[in-house]
Amino acid sequence: MIHGKKVVVVLPAYNAERTLERTVAKLPADVVDEVLLVDDASRDNTASLACSLGLQTVVHNFNLGYGGNQKTCYTHALGLGADVVVMVHPDYQYDPRLVTAMASLIASGIYDAVLGSRIIGNTTLRGGMPLYKYVSNRLLTAFQNLLLGEKLSEYHTGYRAFSRRVLETLPLQANSNDFVFDNQMLAQIIYFGFRIGEISCPTRYETESSSISFRRSCKYGLGVLWTSLQFRLARLGLATPTVLDAGGPRLKSGPVDIGARMPKTEVRGFSQAA
């Protein structure tokens, strides 16, 4: 715990067998109270390895997508009584040791959400990020800062920490099950007035690190543009998109199936919170 707050790390996993053990080994055991892995119907032995490592493990019966995986992650984390939830990709692209700093900023009440930024520190290209991804990251971030009225260094990192209040307040069930979930969530955090902080996170692109294809990147970019336009229209009072509707569908707070769009889940080594 930090400042008496329970810290749960969630690992949204898909075919992460080769990098999972390295990721878990670097998590700060003195800070993290629980580690939960959600396996999105991997084709390798990710779930079995997670169980052997002693992780709380939830397995989707079929692949739902990155956003859908996060919905399950956060639902079960809330059910475990988490006060602070940190999402760490199990592909070892982000340094797990930064969990301490990110969770501390949440637990101390300084921020409601914290991002591990790959842009701060100028290590992005040296760390192996493809040039086209770096350029698109900078352009999309500039566009979103303009429309959302923020000054974030990037909107596209997958290394994130959230307070319980954020996860219970946002209409996350309205979000996509695809990669644009991340971007929609940041737009929601800003729209509903939560505080966002950033810390520098060194970039590490390795052969075993996951990466979406160019085609999926283009689809994600279009989703980012649409999310930004929805935000601006909502701010101007010209539209009320579901993802920015204060009365929109939220996650349930227990380790249960979370709606018709979610698959049934197989739970392995999972102890339900009282």
N, C-alpha and C positions, 0 to 999 in steps of 0.2 A: 504493500500500500504506500501511497504518498499522501501526506496530510490527512490521513485517515480515510482516503478514497480508494475503493477497490478498482484495480487496473486489470482489464481483460484485453489480451491481444487476440485479434481474429486474423486467420489466414485463409483468404479465398483462393482455393487451389484447383488447378486443372493440369494434370500431367506434371506434377512437381516432384516426382520421386527422386530425381537426381540432385536436387538442390535443397530439399526440405530439411534434411538433417543439419546441413551447414547453417541454414537460417535459424533453426530452433536453438542450436548451440550458442549463437551469438545474442540471444535474447537475454536481457538483464534479469536474472532470477531473483535478485533482491528487490525488484520493483514490481514485476509482473505476478499477479495473483492466479490468473487462469490463462491458459492458451487453448483456443478453440479453432479447429480446422474444419472448413466446409468444403467437401470434395464434390465438384460439379460433374459427376459421372466420368471421372478420368478413365483413360484406357490403359494406364499403368498401375503400379501398386502403391499409389500415393496414400490411399486410405489405410491399407494394411501397415505401411510404414509409420503413419501418424499414430496408429494405435500402439505399435511397438515402442514408440517414443513416449508414450504416456499422455498423449494429447486427447482432449475431449474432441470427438470426431463425429461429424454429421455428413452423411452421404446422400446426395441427390440420386434418385432412381434414373433420371435422364438429365441431359445437359440443358441447363436453363439460360446460361449466359453470365457474363461478368457482373452485370447489375443485379440479376436475380440471385446470384451467389451472395452478394453483399446484403441483400434483404434478409436472407437466412442468417448470415453472420450476425447482423445487428439484433435481430429478433432473439436469437439464442443468447447473445451477450447480455441483453437486458434481462432475460430470464435468469441469468446467473447472478444478477444483482450488481452489474457493472456500474460504477460511477464515471469511469473513463474508459473509452474503447479506442484502441489503436489498431488500425489496419496495416498489416505488414504483408507484402507479397512474398510468397514462399519461394520465388525464383531467384532470390539472393541479389536482386538488382539494387535494392535499397539496404542501407546498413542498419541491421536490427538494434545496434547499440544506441541509436538515437531515440529509442522508445523512452528512455529515462527523461531526456530533455523535453520531449513532446508531451508526455503524460504529466510532467511537473507543471508545465504552463497551463494545462487544463485544471489539474487538481488544486493549484494555488488560486484559481479564479481569475487569472490574468486574461485568458482567452477562452472562448467557447469551442473553437476549432483551431487546429494547428496543422500546417502543411509542411512537409519536407521538400523544400524547393531545390531542384537540380540546377537552376539558373544562378542563384546566389552563389558567389564564390568562383564563377568563371571556369568551372571544371567540366562543363557539359560536353564539349566536343572532344576534349582530351580523354574523357571517360568512355567514349565510344558511341555517343548518340549519333545516328545517321544525320547527315547534313540536311536532308529534306525534312526530317522530323524537327530538327532544331529551328529551321527557318519557319516552318508552319507553326511551331509552338510560339515563336516570338510574334508572328503576325496575328494569330488568333488571340493571344494574350493582350496585345495592344488594342484589338477590336473590342474585346470584352471589357477591358478597363474603361474604355470610352463609354460603352453602353451601360455598364453596370455601376459606373461611378466609383470604382475601387482603384487601388494601385498595387495589385499583387504582381509578384515577379513571374508567376506562371499559374495557370488554371488546370494543368494537365498531369500533375504528379499523382501517383497512386499511393503515396505515403501520407497517411492522414490520421489525425486523432480528434476525437469528439467527446463532448460531455454527454452525460445521460440526457440532460434536458434537450439538447439539440436533436438527438435521435428520437425522442418521444414527441417532439414538437413538429418536426418537418413531415409533410405528406409524402413520405418516401415510397409508399405503395403506388403512387401515381407515376413514378419515374419509370424510364425504360429498363428492360432487363439486359440491354446491350451496354457497350462501353460508354455511351453518352450519359449513363447514370451518374458518373462522377461529376460531370459538368453541370448537370441539372441540380445535383446536391449543393454544389458551391453557389449556384444562383439562388437557391432557396435559402441558404444560410445568410447570404447578403440581404436578400429581400425581406427576411423576417428579423433583421437587425442584430444578428449574432456577431460577435467579435472574432476576427480571423487573424492568427499570427503565422509567421513563417520562420523556419530555421534552414540553414544551409545543409543540403544533403549531397554528398559527392555522387556523381554519376558513375554507374558501373554496368556497362553493357558487355555481357559475356556470351559465349556460344550457347550456354544453357539457359540464359535469361529469356523470358517470354517476350514476344513482340508481335503486334498485329500487322497484317499485310498492308501493302500500299492501298489496295482497294478498300479495306476496312478503315484505314486511316482517313480516306476521302469521305467515307460515309460518316465517320465520327466528326470530321471537320464541318460538314453540312449540318449535323446535329447541334454542334456548338453554336453556329451562326443562328440557327432557328431558336435555340434556347435564349440567346442574347436578345434577339428581337422580341421574343415573348416577354422577357423581363422589362424591356423598355416600354412596350405597349401597356403592360400592367402598371408600371410606374406612372404612365400618362393617363391611366384610367380608361383606356380604350379597349381593354380585354382582361379577362380573368381566366388564364389558362389553369388547367387542373393542377399542374405541378406547382403553381404559386397560389393556390387556393387554401386559405387558412383552415377551411373545413374539409380539406381533402383527406383521402385515406391514409391512415398512419399504420406503423408497424404495431403488432400486438407485443405485449411485454413478457411473453413466456416462450419457452422452447417448444413451439407447436407449429403446425402447418400454417402459413400466413396468407391464405386466400386461394381463389380459384386458379390464379396464374402461377402458383407455386406447385412444384411436384411433391409427392409424398416423399418423406425423408426417412432414411435408415439411420438410426442413432447407435453409435458404437462408443462405448466407454464414456457415456455422457450421464452425469448425475444432475437431475433436475433440481433447481433451487427451490427451497421451501417457499 
